[in-house]
Amino acid sequence: MVEEANIVRQKIARLMGDEKLEKRLLVPNLRVASLYWLPKIHKNPIAMRPISSNICTPTEKMTAWLVSEIKKFLINHGKTVKNALELVEQIRDLQVRRNEILVSFDVAALFPSVPVTDALRSLRHHLERQRVPINQIEAYLSVAEVCMKQNVFQFRGKFYKQVFGLSMGSKLSPLLAELFMNDFEVESQKDKLFPRVWKRYVDDVFALVKERYLPQTLNLLNSKHASINFTVEKEKDKKLPFLDLLITKKEDGTLKFGIYRKPTSTDRYITVDSNHFGAQKQSAFHAMAHRLFNIPSEKDEFEAEKDRIYKAAEENGFNRILVQKILRKHERKNTDKMQPHFNRKKKSPPESACRSTQF
């Protein structure tokens, strides 16, 4: 693995015309990746997510370098969203048609299901579309290939090699999976059964689908690639949880948004007596306040969420006054942005506009 990494470092330094690059990408104190598991406590029965820690592996620095380079050429084709707030911004004015329902599609085990060869092909096509110089393309692909194929890890004293799919834990896997899914969507949307609205966050998709065509749409998606398998969840009582949103279809076909938490949520965060920095202990409440003032919820839901933030703060030992300051800070910051309709502050016209013009 070290010899392969050394050859690639020399190659990309030559192709990129940067002699110092070879030394910058050298990793000292090498070790083999190790496997650990994260429990999915919201699943029934509880499932485990395997993660391969690539810290201090021969390709660690090359992977980070490649990710920073490829991000210069990424272009969003309109089907992906960065987070729940961007999703709200894009779909808040949608009008759901009479025969459409809210659904969420999910790719089962996305990273391990994406073949490395197909992911590298998507990377090459993307770079060629962006008219990246040939020498840079060859350098990027050389790094991507060695990073994805050195999938050796240790677990409980034994060594294993992942022989299919992208590695969970590699910094490069999310980027390659995104490029692969972009190509998948571009190809799939040529079919008439492809949903009218399709917004994807990594492997989760919010879509509007004609109810009677839902089985055919699911079959279409699952027929596009042998290793990619979609599951689907339909709206219940005109409500659909997606990311941390609860999306509701109103009688007039418009959408209403609320904040969603999984049933396993406990509202336990870093407590006030922890030895963390103050900013770290307050970060959860800043995140909740930011979400509160950016999701256009109804007044009763807005107040209920605010009360829950106060309650969570109390359970973790924080003073109510501190939370009030955090909420006021985010309220001031979001005065002129997307807010609950009842909480918007109307802009008064400038003084000059209120006076009659004199000639």
N, C-alpha and C positions, 0 to 999 in steps of 0.2 A: 504493500500500500504506500509506503514511504517512497519507494523507487518510482512508482507511477505518478505520485504527486510531484516529485522533483522534476520529472520529464515534462509534465504539463506546465509547471511554473516557468521553466526555461523557455518552453514554446510560446507561452502567452507574452512573456517579456520581450521576445523577439518580434512577435506579430504586432504587439502594441507599440513597439519602438521605445520602450521604457526599461532600461537596464536595472534600475532600482526596484522595479516591481517584483522581480524574483525574490529579492531579500525581504521585501515588505510582507510577502505572502507566506513566509516561512513560519511554521508553528513550532515553538520549543516545547519541551516536556510532553512529548507525544503519548497518547494512550488510545486504546480501542474504545469505541462508543459503548455505553452501558444502557440497558433497557430498564425502564420503570413503568409503573402503571398508575393511571388516574381513574378513580371510580366515577361512574355516571350514576349518581344516586337518584336521579329523576327517572331512571329506567326501572321497569318492573318485569322480570327480576333485574337486580343491579348488574350492570355490565361494566367492563373495564376497557380503558383506552390505552394501548401500548405506545410509549414514547421512547424513541432512541435519542439519548443525550449525546450530541456530537461535539461537546466541549473538548478542546485539545486533540481532536482527531487531525490527521494529516491534511485534510481538505477544509478545515474550519474557516481559515482566513480567505481562501479562494472562494468559498461559498458566499461569504459576506461581501466580498469584492464584486462578484458576479451579480448578486442581487442589486447592489447599488448602481451598477452599470446598466442593467436591463431596465430598471425603473425609469431611466431617462427616456425610454422609447415606448413606454406603456400608453395605450390609448383606450379609453373606456368607450365601448361601442353602444352604450345606452341601456344595456340589459343588466348591469351590475350596480350595486349600491354599496357605499362604504359602511353605513350603519343605519340604525332605525330612523334617525332624524332625517337623513337624506331620502330614505324611502317615503317618509311622510311628505316631504317637500315635493316629491315627484308624483304621488298618487292622491294627494289631498283633494284635488279638483276633479277626480275621475267620476264618471257617471256609469254606474253598473247597469247593464241592460237587463231587460225583464227575464231573459232565459239564461243569464249568467249567474254563477256562484263563486264564492271565494274559496280558493284551495291553496294548499302549500305542498309543493313537491320537495322531496329530500333525497339526495344521492346517498345511498348506503355506502359507508366507508369510502369516501371519495379518494383520499390520497392513495391508499393501498390498491384501489381499483383502476388507477390511471397507469397504463403501460408506459415504461420509461421511453421506449422507442417512439411512441406516438407523441409523448410530451416533448421530446427533443425535436420532432418534426414540426410541431406547432411553434416551438421557439424559433426554428430556422425560418419558417414561413413569415412569422411576425417580423423578424429582423430584416428579411428581404423586402417586405412591404414598406418598412420604414426607411429603405434605401441605406442601410448601414453598410459601410465599406466591407469588402470581402474579407480582408485580413482580420477585422474585428469580429465578424461572424464566426470565422474559424476559431479564433481565440475563445470566444464565449462558449461555443459548442464543445470545445475540448474540455473546458472547465466543467460545464454542465454534465458531460458524459462521465467523467471520472468521479465527480461528486455523487452522482446518482447510482453509480455501479459499485461504489465502495460501501455497500450496505452491510458491513460486518459489525456485530455487536456482541457483548457478553451479558449473560444472565445466570446468576447463581453458579459462577465458576465455569460455565460452558460457553463455547463460542458458536454463533449462528450467523447465517447470511440470508438476508431477505432477497428472494429470487424474483419477485414480481411486485410491481407497483412502486409508487413514490414513498420515501421514508417519512414516517411521522416523527418530527423532531428536527428535520433539516430545514434551514432557513430558505432553501431554494424550492422546496416542495410546494408551498402556497403559490408562488409565482408561476411555476410550471403548470400546476393544476388550473390556475386562472386562465392561462393561455389556451390550455386544452379545452376548457369549458367554453371559452369564447368561440373557438372553432366549432365546437359541438352545437352551440346555439345558432351560429350563422348558417350552418348546414340544415339544422332542424327547422328554422323559421321559414324555409322555402316551402314547407308542406302547409296545406290549407288548414290542417287540424291543430297547428301550433297556436297556443293561446294568444289572444289579442293583447293582453297585458302579461308581461313576464319580467319580474324583478328578482335578481339573484344576489344573495349574500353568501359567498363561498359555496356551500353545498345546499343551502336552503333557498327555496324559490317561492315568492308570492305570485299568484296568477289569478286571472279571471278566465273561467272556462265555461263554455256552454254545457249545462248539466247533462244533457242526453249524450254528448260526445266525450264525456270524461273518460270512460273505459278505453275508447279508441285513442284518445290523446295519450293516455298512460302507455298503451301498447306501442304507440309511435315512438315515444321517448326511449322506451326500453329496447326497441329494435335497432336503434342507431349505432350502438356499440356493444360488443359482446360482454364486456366487463363492467359496464355502467348500468346500475339498476336503480330506478326511481321508486320511491314509495309516495303515497298521497294521503293527505288529510283534508277532509271537506269541512266547511263551515257547520257549526251546530247552533241552532237558534239564531242564525244570521251573524254569528260571531266566529272569529278565527284568531287564535293566538299565533303571532309570528314575531320572532326575535323577542324583544321585551315589550311588544305592543299587543293590545287587544283591539283588533279591527272589527268594527260593526257595520253591517250594511243597513242603512236606514230605509224607511218606507219609500222615500222619494228617489232612491238609488244612489244617494251620496254616501260617503264614508265618514264614520266617526271613529276617533282614536282614543284609546285609554292605555294605561300602563299595566303590563301583565307580569306577574311573577309565578314561577312554577310552584306547585303545591309543596315542594320540599324546601322552599325558601324559609329561612329562620330569622332573618334580620339581625344576624350576629356578625359584627364587624370587629375591627381592631378596637379594643376597649381603651378607655381613657387612661387607665393605669399602666398601659403597656409602655415599654421602653423605646418605642418608635418615635421618630420625629413628629412634631405636631402636625406638619403638612400631610404626612402619611396617614395619621389617624383621622384627619378631617377629609381626606380625599373621597371616601365613599359618600359623604354627605354633599360634597360639592358636585359629584356625579349625579346624585339623585336630584339635587336642586336644578342643575343644568337641564336634565331631562324634563323635570316638571314644567319649566318655563318655556320649553321649546316644542313640546307636544301639544297640539291644539285640542285639549280635552274640554269636556263640559264642566260647568261650574261645580256641580256636586262631586264629580270625580276629582277635580282639581283640589278641592278642599279635603277630600278623603285621603288623597295622596300626601298632602301637606301634613295632615294629622299623623299619618303613618311614619313620616320622616321624623317628626317630633318623638313619637313613641319609640322608634328604633334608636334614636339618640339617647333617650332615657334608659333603655335597656342596656346600653353599652356604657353608661356612666357619664354621658356628656350633659353639660348645662344647657338648658333651653335657650338661654340668651345667645350662646354661641351659634346655635342652629338658626336663630332669628337673623343674626348678622349675615350668615351664609346665604339665607334665602333673599335678604334685602339686596345683597351684592349681585346675585344672579338676576333679580328682578330689574335692577337698574341697567345691567348689561344687556338685557333682552327687551328693553322698552320698545325699540323700533324694529324688532325682529318678529318672527312667527311666534304668536302667543295665543293663549286662550282668548276667544273673542271678547269675553267679559272683562279681561284684564288689560286690554290694549289702551294706551294713552293716545288720545287724539292730538295730532299736531296742530298747534295754533298757527294761523298764517303769519308770515313776517309782518312787522310793523308797517313797512313800506307798502305792502299790498292792501292794507286797511285804509290808507289815505287816498284821497282823490288826487289824481295827477294834475299838477298845475303847469300851465304853459306861459 
